[in-house]
């Protein structure tokens, strides 16, 4: 929903297969603050002998009024920025989406100011990484890698998302812990496959479209490896 929308029957619409009463938190008519919120309901059956009370909850996203579409919806600028410095912090990982991304602009003295329209919403993003001069942002939810353009005002728009993993025969990798080499031309991912060897996967990065193309994978034979670090020449990487 868009900020300023009071909760009503479109959001508070729980149902049950037996007669009873619903109590919602927050109640109908509540105007929620911007960001990801939670709707909860308690159901009390009329027949308390044969049926127990039940509870449920769901996430709801309250988008900024000036960005009603959420992520990828209504950025004020048409082109990604090239010189601004932005810092983005995502909500946690391995949770049921949608996710939030909170954006901040970095001042010369190191202080941070919230980006207008933040937090942004997305089907899944975590382990954030930036590329180049504040023009691209990458994250993954353990199954998909998402590419987003950072506009000159700090707004984010979804550029591309490519599904890898899903434990298919052709793509058995679950990408996360994304990071670039020192030239910002190749994206790497540490891919942990439970009960199997973990791998590092590498992807070609198209700065024009944000598209990633899988180059290949390298087994590290470890279960607890993590992000790589490159030397200044970009020739060697260690973990």
C-alpha positions in Angstrom: 0.0 0.0 0.0 1.0 3.6 -0.3 1.8 5.7 2.7 -1.3 7.4 4.1 -3.7 4.5 3.2 -5.8 3.4 6.2 -6.1 -0.3 6.8 -9.4 -1.8 5.6 -11.0 -4.9 4.3 -8.5 -5.3 1.5 -5.7 -5.9 4.0 -7.7 -7.3 7.0 -9.3 -10.2 5.2 -8.6 -13.3 7.2 -11.0 -16.2 7.0 -11.8 -19.4 8.8 -13.8 -22.6 8.0 -15.9 -22.3 11.2 -17.9 -19.4 12.8 -16.0 -17.1 15.1 -14.5 -13.6 15.6 -11.4 -12.0 14.3 -9.3 -9.4 16.2 -6.7 -7.5 14.1 -3.5 -5.8 15.2 -3.2 -3.0 14.0 -7.0 -2.4 13.8 -9.0 -1.2 10.9 -8.5 2.4 10.1 -4.8 2.5 11.3 -2.4 4.4 9.1 0.9 2.5 9.1 4.3 4.2 8.9 6.5 3.7 5.8 8.4 0.5 5.4 7.8 -3.1 6.1 5.2 -3.7 8.8 3.3 -6.7 10.1 -0.4 -7.5 10.2 -1.6 -10.0 12.9 -4.9 -11.6 13.6 -6.4 -13.7 16.4 -9.4 -15.9 15.6 -11.7 -17.0 18.4 -14.1 -19.8 17.4 -17.7 -19.8 18.7 -17.3 -23.4 19.5 -14.5 -23.4 22.0 -15.0 -27.1 22.9 -14.2 -28.6 19.5 -11.9 -25.8 18.1 -8.9 -23.9 19.4 -8.1 -20.2 18.9 -5.6 -19.5 16.2 -3.3 -16.7 15.2 -1.6 -15.6 12.0 0.6 -12.8 10.7 1.7 -11.5 7.3 4.1 -8.7 6.2 2.8 -5.6 4.5 4.9 -3.0 2.7 4.1 0.7 3.0 5.7 2.5 0.0 6.6 6.2 0.1 3.9 8.4 -1.4 6.5 9.8 -3.9 7.4 6.2 -5.0 4.1 4.4 -5.1 5.4 1.5 -7.1 8.1 0.6 -4.6 11.3 -0.6 -6.0 11.5 0.0 -9.7 8.4 2.1 -9.6 8.8 5.8 -9.8 12.4 7.1 -9.6 12.5 10.9 -10.1 15.6 10.6 -12.4 15.9 8.7 -15.6 19.6 7.8 -15.5 21.9 6.2 -13.0 24.2 8.6 -11.1 27.9 8.6 -11.8 29.5 10.6 -8.9 27.3 10.4 -5.8 28.2 8.2 -2.9 25.4 6.0 -1.6 25.3 3.4 1.2 22.5 0.8 1.3 21.6 -1.6 4.1 19.2 -4.5 3.5 17.0 -6.3 5.9 18.2 -9.8 6.9 18.7 -12.9 4.8 16.9 -16.2 4.4 13.6 -14.7 5.4 10.3 -14.7 3.6 10.2 -11.7 1.2 9.6 -9.0 0.3 12.7 -7.3 1.6 13.6 -3.7 2.4 16.6 -1.7 1.3 17.4 1.4 3.3 19.5 4.0 1.4 21.7 6.8 2.7 23.9 9.4 0.9 27.4 9.8 2.2 28.6 13.4 2.9 32.3 14.4 2.7 32.6 14.4 6.5 31.4 10.8 6.6 27.9 11.5 7.8 24.8 9.7 6.3 21.5 11.1 5.3 18.5 9.0 4.3 17.6 8.8 0.6 14.2 10.1 -0.4 11.8 7.2 -1.0 13.8 4.8 1.2 13.3 2.1 2.3 12.8 0.5 -1.1 11.1 -2.9 -1.5 12.2 -5.8 -3.5 11.4 -9.5 -3.9 14.7 -10.4 -2.3 18.0 -8.8 -1.7 20.8 -9.2 0.9 24.6 -9.1 1.0 24.6 -5.9 -0.9 27.4 -4.9 -3.2 28.0 -1.8 -5.3 29.8 -1.5 -8.6 31.6 1.4 -10.2 30.8 5.0 -9.1 27.6 4.4 -7.4 25.7 3.2 -10.5 24.9 -0.5 -9.7 23.8 -2.5 -6.7 23.7 -6.2 -6.4 22.2 -8.6 -3.9 20.8 -12.1 -3.7 18.3 -14.0 -1.6 20.2 -17.3 -1.8 18.5 -18.3 -5.1 18.4 -15.2 -7.3 20.9 -12.4 -8.0 19.3 -9.0 -8.4 20.7 -6.1 -10.3 19.6 -2.6 -9.5 20.4 0.8 -10.9 21.3 3.6 -8.4 19.9 6.9 -9.8 21.5 10.3 -9.2 19.1 11.0 -6.3 19.8 7.6 -4.7 16.5 6.0 -5.8 16.8 2.3 -6.8 15.2 0.7 -9.8 15.2 -3.0 -10.6 17.3 -3.6 -13.8 17.6 -7.3 -14.0 17.2 -10.5 -12.0 18.5 -13.9 -13.0 17.5 -17.1 -11.2 20.4 -19.5 -10.5 20.3 -22.4 -8.2 17.0 -24.1 -7.4 19.1 -27.3 -7.2 18.5 -28.0 -10.9 20.8 -30.4 -12.8 22.2 -27.5 -14.9 22.5 -24.8 -12.1 23.0 -26.5 -8.7 24.4 -23.4 -7.1 22.9 -21.2 -4.4 24.6 -17.8 -4.9 25.2 -15.4 -2.0 28.0 -13.3 -0.5 28.4 -11.3 -3.8 31.6 -9.2 -4.4 33.5 -7.7 -7.3 37.1 -7.9 -8.3 39.2 -4.8 -8.1 38.3 -3.8 -11.7 34.6 -4.1 -11.1 34.2 -6.2 -14.2 33.6 -9.7 -12.7 31.1 -10.5 -10.0 31.9 -13.5 -7.7 29.7 -15.4 -5.4 30.4 -17.9 -2.7 27.9 -20.7 -3.2 27.3 -23.0 -0.3 25.5 -26.3 -1.2 24.5 -28.2 2.0 26.0 -31.7 2.2 28.1 -31.0 -0.9 31.2 -29.1 -1.8 30.9 -25.4 -1.8 32.1 -23.4 -4.8 33.0 -19.9 -6.0 31.0 -18.8 -9.1 32.1 -16.0 -11.4 29.9 -13.9 -13.6 30.5 -11.4 -16.5 28.9 -8.1 -15.7 27.3 -5.9 -18.4 27.4 -2.3 -17.0 24.9 -1.2 -19.6 22.1 -3.6 -18.7 23.1 -5.0 -15.3 22.9 -8.5 -16.7 25.1 -11.2 -15.4 26.4 -14.2 -17.4 27.8 -17.2 -15.6 31.5 -17.8 -16.5 32.0 -20.9 -14.4 32.5 -22.3 -11.0 35.6 -23.4 -8.9 35.3 -25.8 -6.1 37.1 -24.8 -2.9 36.5 -28.1 -1.1 35.6 -26.1 2.1 32.4 -25.8 4.0 33.1 -22.5 5.8 34.8 -20.4 3.1 33.6 -16.9 2.5 34.3 -13.8 0.5 37.5 -13.5 -1.5 40.0 -10.7 -1.3 42.0 -9.6 -4.3 45.5 -8.2 -4.4 46.1 -4.7 -5.9 47.0 -6.2 -9.3 43.8 -8.1 -9.4 45.9 -11.2 -10.2 45.4 -13.3 -7.0 42.6 -13.9 -4.7 42.6 -15.4 -1.2 39.9 -16.5 1.2 
